[in-house]
Amino acid sequence: MSPMETQATVDAPPGEAVDERLPVILLTGFLGAGKTTLLLRWLRESPMTGRRMGVVMNEFGQESIDSQLIDRPGLPVRQVAGGCVCCAPDNELDRACTQLAVSGECDYIVVETSGLADPDNVIDVLTDHDLLPLVHLQAVVTVLDAHWYARPETDIGERVLARKQLQFAHVICLSRCDRLPEEEILAVESAVREINPGARLVRLPFGLPDIGDLLTAEPGGRALSAPELADEGTRPAHLHAHYLSLVFHLPVPVERSRFEAFLSSLNGREVVRAKGFIRFRSSPEKLYIFQSVWGTHFIEEFPARPHPSPVAVLIGPHLDLEKFRNALHALCFDRGGSRVSALTVTPHE
């Protein structure tokens, strides 16, 4: 019997009692798929549900960028940092959910995983008997970058993990559909339905899985069958065993044209994801956020106050740390500059 089947036996039958445990929505998807963007849309929608959201956020690496994006008064947030939540000690995710459940600050919880997290491990923790008296797994929502998935040249390791994230989903959100012609979207939808025929498909940015509907629907079971779940011996090693993250603090404003050229030069097979906050010499009083995934980037002003410290985070397989440290250092200082920026390297084995 799967953990979610076990959970169903402790849920009170309709009409007999009210289940006072906090519903948990697990938000998964590969690096840069658009999980935090979807979470931001849910945050705007949440007041209309009459329920208060709490967030558990996990990022690969030591510096949290996404938590700065969702930071707002009254929103309780807990972090599981420093690597993938799927390999963090079980008590870290357990502790974060427990703290929110007993705090009285929220009525439901969204757990956003790192893009490299194995959903199976996370679901096992969220449905563990220690947490069952406090929370129940309401739904698994997976975001898939349709523009990326439509490209067959994508590395096989990343596609294997994305496939697994799809297998466990009750709702699958296809992001960046505005970048694809209709025939390619239909092809991606067909491929996704082969992987998980029971999931509901939503096209982003046009649609949105309604948070109120997710919270009031019957809790979903696992998308995989028991025989598939039992086949532990065939599971591949975690993809992030080959991934590194580099955190480089940017102590001075940089030339925007040079920084954009740097982002444009990133090879998607080496730097899958880059993100952070930066100041430019042309307007040093302003702070900008930058995002890059698979070689495509954007930069926009970050208006929230107080401003976080400027920092760049790069994530990729077998990342050449010294190469990118030197490149970022050169953006900050003229040749011969003596100051050295801080560097944090996070290997995962």
Sequence and secondary structure as in RCSB ss.txt:
>XXXX:A:sequence
MSPMETQATVDAPPGEAVDERLPVILLTGFLGAGKTTLLLRWLRESPMTGRRMGVVMNEFGQESIDSQLIDRPGL
PVRQVAGGCVCCAPDNELDRACTQLAVSGECDYIVVETSGLADPDNVIDVLTDHDLLPLVHLQAVVTVLDAHWYA
RPETDIGERVLARKQLQFAHVICLSRCDRLPEEEILAVESAVREINPGARLVRLPFGLPDIGDLLTAEPGGRALS
APELADEGTRPAHLHAHYLSLVFHLPVPVERSRFEAFLSSLNGREVVRAKGFIRFRSSPEKLYIFQSVWGTHFIE
EFPARPHPSPVAVLIGPHLDLEKFRNALHALCFDRGGSRVSALTVTPHE
>XXXX:A:secstr
  HHHHHHHHS  TTT    SEEEEEEEESTTSSHHHHHHHHHHHGGGGT  EEEEEE SSS  SHHHHH  TT 
 EEEE SS TTTS HHHHHHHHHHHHHHSS SEEEEE  TT  HHHHHHHHTSTTTTTTEEEEEEEEEEEHHHHT
 TTS HHHHHHHHHHHHT SEEEEE GGGS HHHHHHHHHHHHHH TTSEEEETTT    HHHHHHS     SS 
HHHHH GGG    GGGGEEEEEEE  S B HHHHHHHHHH  TTT SEEEEEE BTTSTT  EEEEEETTEEEEE
E   SS    EEEEEEET  HHHHHHHHHHHHS TT      EEEEE  
